[in-house]
Structures are given as structure tokens and as C-alpha cells.
Amino acid sequence: MKTLFYAWGMARRHLLYALNSPKVWAGILLILSSVFSLIMPFVRSAYAFGETISIGIIAYNFSEYYSILKIFISLLFIFSELPFKDTQQTFLVIRGGKRAWYLSQIMYVFCVSILLILIISLFSIIPLIGKLNFKNSWGIIHKNAANFSPALTEYNVSASVSDAALKAVSPYEALTWSIPVGVLLMFVFGNLILSLNSISRGGYCGTVTGIILISLYLFKGFVALQWYKNFVIIEWAGFTPKSSEGASPVVVIMVLVCLFLISAIITAICSRKKSDLNIR
């Protein structure tokens, strides 16, 4: 219990430290630009045609190609400095111990994941105030966009979600999948970077792994193998698992949990080693 208490105190310090990091702010700004570039065409079309937009629009952030790409590049910016090794960390390790220090980094990743999902959700809704509907059915604009309606061409509304996906998944089903799995996916992505950076000599192995995961997503359009497309993990919070167009929901959850456990074990091993933390 004492370790948890110290770890939580350190995690709050990490969050405050992150507010002074240019990389973190660059990541947040990139996420906001991603959200607005996705949402604003829906806003313009809603006012032009006098229609409303479903609350399920939040889930589009995890289904649209460029939105996914921007979100995970942002996460790479935000998590690439893990584990923190600024001069303040020496004091934290001496005070709370190495185990609490590593645990605090995991708590930091979890808190950041939740905060980023809240930012994405909030800024998806704000531009739609007055044009947002809370019914459990997709509106006309969503359906027309999925069918590549010429009327929506000039508004550049995203057609990333297929008509089959809209028929298979209701707005609230999409939200109850995308938001929790989005948090879990960000958490796993951040923990992989943390654990692999911790065991690598230069502290960049996790960051390189993050770049590889993003690259796999970039190249999926050029690979015909279905198993490859199913296991591009950074898009798993989108519609495809719930609409039977990709890896099954059970497989998604199992793989993400296994990846977290592996990263947690690596971090636990690092917390027990008596090697120098190389804090600068």
C-alpha cells in the first residue's frame, strides 16, 4: 500500500512535468487538429442539409485512416520520453524506491490515455452543439457518407466507415467499443514504449517499436494478406472488430491484455534490477 501511495504521488508529478514538455503539447495539438479535420466537414454538411449528427461520431476518430495515424503519431511524441529521467527523478527514486518509480510511470501512461480519450470525445462534441442527436441510429449524413453520396463530396465528409459497418453496429455499440478499447490500446502502446525503452541501452527500443507499429498500419493498403490487416493493432479501437470486418473482439481483447502483461513483466524486472537508471 505504501508503494502505491508513493507511486501515485510520483505519477501526479509526472503529469505536471508533462505540461512543460514541448513534445506533449505537440502531441495534443496534433490530436486536436485530427479531431477538427474529421468533425468539421460533418458540421458544415449538417448545417447545409438541416440534419443532425449522431453521438457515435466520436467512434469515427478510431476508424478514419488519417485520424488513427495522427493519434498514434501523437502518442509517439507523448510517450517517447518514457521512462522519465530528468534530474527530479533521482529525488523521487530515493524517496519512494525504484519499484514505486516504475509503477508511477505505468500510472502516468494510464492517466494520459484516459485524458486523451476525454479530449478526443469532448472536442468531437463541442463543434456539433445544436446539431448532435443522441438516438441509437445513424443519421442520413452518416449513411450517405458511407455510400459515397455525390451531395457530400464538396464537404469532404469522411467515408471511412462502410455501409456494412453502420448496419452491423449502432452508435452506442460503437461508443461502448471504441472508448474503452481506445483507452486500453493507448495504455498498451504507451506501456510497450515504456518497458522496451527501459531495457534498451540507448532508451529508444520502445520508441522504435512504436514507429514499427505505425509503419505496419501505413503499409496495410499495399498488403493483400488478410491476417496482416487483422493484426494491425493500432486500428483495433475502430469499427472493424465489432462489424466482423477485422479481427474478432475476443482476439482483440486477449492480444491487448497479453501485450500489457508482457510489458508489465518487463517493467517489473527492470524495477528489481540494481542497475543505474542513467538519470540525467
C-alpha positions, 0 to 999 in steps of 0.5 A: 500500500505504501508503494502505491501511495508513493507511486501515485504521488510520483505519477501526479508529478509526472503529469505536471512535468508533462505540461512543460514538455514541448513534445506533449503539447505537440502531441495534443495539438496534433490530436486536436487538429485530427479531431477538427479535420474529421468533425468539421466537414460533418458540421458544415454538411449538417448545417447545409442539409438541416440534419443532425449528427449522431453521438457515435461520431466520436467512434469515427476518430478510431476508424478514419485512416488519417485520424488513427495515424495522427493519434498514434503519431501523437502518442509517439511524441507523448510517450517517447520520453518514457521512462522519465529521467530528468534530474527530479527523478533521482529525488523521487527514486530515493524517496519512494524506491525504484519499484514505486518509480516504475509503477508511477510511470505505468500510472502516468501512461494510464492517466494520459490515455484516459485524458486523451480519450476525454479530449478526443470525445469532448472536442468531437462534441463541442463543434456539433452543439445544436446539431448532435442527436443522441438516438441509437441510429445513424443519421442520413449524413452518416449513411450517405457518407458511407455510400459515397453520396455525390451531395457530400463530396464538396464537404469532404465528409469522411467515408471511412466507415462502410455501409456494412459497418453502420448496419452491423453496429449502432452508435452506442455499440460503437461508443461502448467499443471504441472508448474503452478499447481506445483507452486500453490500446493507448495504455498498451502502446504507451506501456510497450514504449515504456518497458522496451525503452527501459531495457534498451541501452540507448532508451529508444527500443520502445520508441522504435517499436512504436514507429514499427507499429505505425509503419505496419498500419501505413503499409496495410493498403499495399498488403493483400494478406488478410491476417496482416490487416487483422493484426494491425493493432493500432486500428483495433479501437475502430469499427472493424472488430465489432462489424466482423470486418477485422479481427474478432473482439475476443482476439482483440481483447486477449492480444491487448491484455497479453501485450500489457502483461508482457510489458508489465513483466518487463517493467517489473524486472527492470524495477528489481534490477540494481542497475543505474537508471542513467538519470540525467 
